[in-house]
C-alpha cells in the first residue's frame, strides 16, 4: 500500500472517490484486513 504525504492510504482514497460516483464498490472485512473492489467502466471511441 502507498501512503501520500499526509499519511493517508492512496488506495482507500481512490475507493472512497469511486463510491462517491455511485459505482459498485463491495467491501469484505477479514480477520487480517479488508478488501474493497470497484467496477471501472470504460468508453471505447470509434472514429
C-alpha positions in Angstrom: 0.0 0.0 0.0 1.1 3.5 -0.7 0.8 6.5 1.6 0.5 10.0 0.4 2.5 12.9 2.1 -0.4 13.4 4.6 -0.3 9.7 5.8 -3.4 8.6 4.0 -3.7 5.4 2.1 -4.0 6.2 -1.6 -6.0 3.0 -2.4 -8.6 3.9 0.2 -8.9 7.4 -1.1 -9.5 6.1 -4.6 -12.1 3.6 -3.3 -13.9 6.4 -1.5 -13.9 8.5 -4.6 -15.4 5.6 -6.6 -18.2 5.3 -4.0 -18.9 9.0 -4.4 -19.5 8.4 -8.1 -22.1 5.8 -7.4 -20.0 2.9 -8.8 -20.4 -0.6 -7.3 -17.9 -1.0 -4.5 -18.3 -4.0 -2.3 -16.2 -4.5 0.8 -15.2 -7.6 2.7 -13.8 -7.5 6.2 -11.4 -10.3 7.3 -9.5 -11.0 10.5 -6.3 -9.7 8.9 -7.5 -6.9 6.7 -10.1 -5.7 4.3 -10.8 -6.0 0.6 -12.6 -3.2 -1.4 -13.4 -3.7 -5.0 -14.9 -1.4 -7.6 -16.1 -1.7 -11.2 -14.4 0.6 -13.7 -16.4 1.2 -16.9 -14.5 2.2 -20.0 -15.6 4.0 -23.0 -14.5 3.0 -26.5 -14.2 5.7 -29.0 -14.5 4.7 -32.7 -13.6 7.1 -35.3 
